[in-house]
Amino acid sequence: MSTDPRHAAAIASLLGDGARVITHRQTVEQLSRDFYWYSPVLRKQLDGKVGDLVVQPVNAREIQDVLRYCHANDLAVTARGAGTGNYGQAVPLHGGVVLDLARMDRIEEIQADGVAVCEPGVRLGVLENEARKVDWELRCYPSTIVKASLGGFLGGGSGGIGSVAHGNLRDFQTVRAIEAVTMEAEPRVVLHQGEAVHDILHAWGTNGIATRIWLALTPAVEWSQCAIAFDTFDAAFDFSERIANDPSWTKRLVTTFEWPIPSFFTPVKQCTREGKALVFFLVATAQCEALETAARKSGGDVTYSGPYLGLRARPLLSDYTWNHTTLWAIGADEAYTYLQCAFHPGTVREQMRRLKERFGQEILFHMEFWKAGDGQMIPGAIPLVYYTTEERLNEMISFCREIGVFVANPHVNNVEGGGRYRSDNVQLLAKQRYDPKGLLNPGKMITFKPEALTR
Ligand SMILES: Cc1cc2nc3c(=O)[nH]c(=O)nc-3n(C[C@H](O)[C@H](O)[C@H](O)COP(=O)(O)OP(=O)(O)OC[C@H]3O[C@@H](n4cnc5c(N)ncnc54)[C@H](O)[C@@H]3O)c2cc1C
């Protein structure tokens, strides 16, 4: 441990429980990592970055105590949910305390109006299962739902399954309120409601530790899964775009893959067809047959259809969508990495054509639709990129931007560069208010100039 070993003893005595202060090197290393290795660029930057100790609080009062101590001793604090982020968001750059929130995992209440009140460490899969018992479900969730925490989703995620109907996490007042602890000489618990939630949302834990979250749910639907193969990517995209855009379809997932992406999905080989593009759907069971009929009329081959039996369903098609697609690709060939893009609804085909013309098989299309805050259906994408050099990757990003494709760059390790930083600077302003010394996840909000970092 590079930090003074007395810090661990002092924090243990504050908590009155030494077992929740971990200095065992291997465990600290494990809890300092996330999925940053998805990016060959971040891998080089973040390998070997590690905290000095892990602290596992069980309530907001303990977090206040720990933050008061760290403030007084100029110790960095990096919040951690489940560590499934894929941009090094939860990797401490300056050592210090890793604040592991996994023990704060209570669902306090699911209110009659469908708002869940939760602690940050609750796993999204647990929340989804509990919500469904009382006829609600998550509006949107990452494909890492089983492991990922609610606090981590708010801190570092954006959207996922469900976003085609309900938008991303920051849209449609899905996050109703967040209580967060500040990093000041006397840490406060501050309630952010309405627009003020955007101060804390997607700030990577740089400006407050979320301790209580009010999350709006949506009425539960009986879902079915459906996989449809098409001879060409164009036909698959036309069909999926039509279903995504038509509000009469009740859907939770519309994902389109160019071949050879489906060839990476070995556990669900039976849903794929050699050489063909593939679309995965989650649709209301009541509409599943109609969807199959519509797909056949458009030249589709229904390769799988069946009821969705919750997160333990096998196959679970969502396990191959959103950023899981990248994971399967890396499993097949380590040279694959990815981008996160939003195409223009009106010119998406022309944009894709130009990308193919310039980069050929170096870019493989994996499309995910989501509803924007203004109601527009966005043809989003997490395309696979066959990585050769950082220069070539940057060339692709520049070209995307040149032709009007928005890129949330997953190969940078700061909030501002990642594409979801607010142009009204509310996250930065909150950091200036709540963390004037710059001790929360230091180095990740680069427009903030820290004064008191010790290393
Ligand atoms: C295979 C794979 C698929 C993925 N798919 C998606 C997807 O579909 N959609 C998506 O949005 N993301 C996706 N992700 C990214 C990630 O899984 C999600 O964003 C997830 O919700 C993060 O939750 P976590 O608990 O693992 O957070 P962590 O990785 O632990 O933390 C994420 C960030 O939030 C901060 N944080 C954690 N808890 C708090 C808190 N209480 N208060 C303040 N800050 C906090 C951390 O400091 C960190 O900066 C994927 C990642 C992988 C590896």
The ligand as an SDF file (V2000), in Angstrom:
LIG
                    3D

 53 58  0  0  0  0  0  0  0  0999 V2000
  -20.4820   -6.4200  -21.9180 C   0  0  0  0  0  0  0  0  0  0  0  0
  -20.8840   -5.0300  -21.5440 C   0  0  0  0  0  0  0  0  0  0  0  0
  -22.1100   -4.5390  -21.9940 C   0  0  0  0  0  0  0  0  0  0  0  0
  -22.5420   -3.2470  -21.6290 C   0  0  0  0  0  0  0  0  0  0  0  0
  -23.7340   -2.7690  -22.1060 N   0  0  0  0  0  0  0  0  0  0  0  0
  -24.1420   -1.5280  -21.7550 C   0  0  0  0  0  0  0  0  0  0  0  0
  -25.3870   -1.0210  -22.2220 C   0  0  0  0  0  0  0  0  0  0  0  0
  -26.1450   -1.7010  -22.9000 O   0  0  0  0  0  0  0  0  0  0  0  0
  -25.7380    0.2320  -21.8530 N   0  0  0  0  0  0  0  0  0  0  0  0
  -24.9670    0.9880  -21.0200 C   0  0  0  0  0  0  0  0  0  0  0  0
  -25.3550    2.1110  -20.6960 O   0  0  0  0  0  0  0  0  0  0  0  0
  -23.7870    0.5120  -20.5540 N   0  0  0  0  0  0  0  0  0  0  0  0
  -23.3670   -0.7110  -20.8950 C   0  0  0  0  0  0  0  0  0  0  0  0
  -22.1890   -1.1920  -20.4090 N   0  0  0  0  0  0  0  0  0  0  0  0
  -21.4480   -0.4080  -19.4190 C   0  0  0  0  0  0  0  0  0  0  0  0
  -21.8510   -0.7760  -17.9380 C   0  0  0  0  0  0  0  0  0  0  0  0
  -22.0590   -2.1560  -17.8240 O   0  0  0  0  0  0  0  0  0  0  0  0
  -23.1270   -0.0840  -17.4960 C   0  0  0  0  0  0  0  0  0  0  0  0
  -23.0770    1.2980  -17.7010 O   0  0  0  0  0  0  0  0  0  0  0  0
  -23.4480   -0.3980  -16.0200 C   0  0  0  0  0  0  0  0  0  0  0  0
  -24.6950    0.1390  -15.7150 O   0  0  0  0  0  0  0  0  0  0  0  0
  -22.4180    0.1470  -15.0500 C   0  0  0  0  0  0  0  0  0  0  0  0
  -22.8020   -0.2540  -13.7570 O   0  0  0  0  0  0  0  0  0  0  0  0
  -21.7120   -0.7070  -12.6850 P   0  0  0  0  0  0  0  0  0  0  0  0
  -22.4180   -0.9420  -11.4010 O   0  0  0  0  0  0  0  0  0  0  0  0
  -20.9030   -1.8170  -13.1860 O   0  0  0  0  0  0  0  0  0  0  0  0
  -20.8670    0.6300  -12.5910 O   0  0  0  0  0  0  0  0  0  0  0  0
  -19.3100    0.8360  -12.3500 P   0  0  0  0  0  0  0  0  0  0  0  0
  -18.5380    0.3750  -13.5440 O   0  0  0  0  0  0  0  0  0  0  0  0
  -18.9180    0.2850  -11.0450 O   0  0  0  0  0  0  0  0  0  0  0  0
  -19.2560    2.4270  -12.2680 O   0  0  0  0  0  0  0  0  0  0  0  0
  -19.5390    3.2330  -13.3760 C   0  0  0  0  0  0  0  0  0  0  0  0
  -19.2540    4.6950  -13.0170 C   0  0  0  0  0  0  0  0  0  0  0  0
  -20.2190    5.1370  -12.0530 O   0  0  0  0  0  0  0  0  0  0  0  0
  -19.5790    5.6110  -10.8880 C   0  0  0  0  0  0  0  0  0  0  0  0
  -20.4180    5.2290   -9.7440 N   0  0  0  0  0  0  0  0  0  0  0  0
  -20.7230    3.9790   -9.2990 C   0  0  0  0  0  0  0  0  0  0  0  0
  -21.5410    4.0430   -8.2530 N   0  0  0  0  0  0  0  0  0  0  0  0
  -21.7550    5.3710   -8.0030 C   0  0  0  0  0  0  0  0  0  0  0  0
  -22.5010    6.0800   -7.0340 C   0  0  0  0  0  0  0  0  0  0  0  0
  -23.2090    5.4530   -6.1000 N   0  0  0  0  0  0  0  0  0  0  0  0
  -22.4820    7.4300   -7.0670 N   0  0  0  0  0  0  0  0  0  0  0  0
  -21.7650    8.1010   -8.0140 C   0  0  0  0  0  0  0  0  0  0  0  0
  -21.0420    7.4680   -8.9590 N   0  0  0  0  0  0  0  0  0  0  0  0
  -21.0420    6.1230   -8.9600 C   0  0  0  0  0  0  0  0  0  0  0  0
  -18.2100    4.9560  -10.8540 C   0  0  0  0  0  0  0  0  0  0  0  0
  -17.2700    5.7610  -10.1610 O   0  0  0  0  0  0  0  0  0  0  0  0
  -17.8950    4.9100  -12.3490 C   0  0  0  0  0  0  0  0  0  0  0  0
  -17.3600    6.1420  -12.7700 O   0  0  0  0  0  0  0  0  0  0  0  0
  -21.7230   -2.4510  -20.7960 C   0  0  0  0  0  0  0  0  0  0  0  0
  -20.4780   -2.9460  -20.3610 C   0  0  0  0  0  0  0  0  0  0  0  0
  -20.0620   -4.2150  -20.7260 C   0  0  0  0  0  0  0  0  0  0  0  0
  -18.7440   -4.7110  -20.2250 C   0  0  0  0  0  0  0  0  0  0  0  0
  1  2  1  0
  2  3  1  0
  2 52  2  0
  3  4  2  0
  4  5  1  0
  4 50  1  0
  5  6  2  0
  6  7  1  0
  6 13  1  0
  7  8  2  0
  7  9  1  0
  9 10  1  0
 10 11  2  0
 10 12  1  0
 12 13  2  0
 13 14  1  0
 14 15  1  0
 14 50  1  0
 15 16  1  0
 16 17  1  0
 16 18  1  0
 18 19  1  0
 18 20  1  0
 20 21  1  0
 20 22  1  0
 22 23  1  0
 23 24  1  0
 24 25  2  0
 24 26  1  0
 24 27  1  0
 27 28  1  0
 28 29  2  0
 28 30  1  0
 28 31  1  0
 31 32  1  0
 32 33  1  0
 33 34  1  0
 33 48  1  0
 34 35  1  0
 35 36  1  0
 35 46  1  0
 36 37  1  0
 36 45  1  0
 37 38  2  0
 38 39  1  0
 39 40  1  0
 39 45  2  0
 40 41  1  0
 40 42  2  0
 42 43  1  0
 43 44  2  0
 44 45  1  0
 46 47  1  0
 46 48  1  0
 48 49  1  0
 50 51  2  0
 51 52  1  0
 52 53  1  0
M  END
$$$$
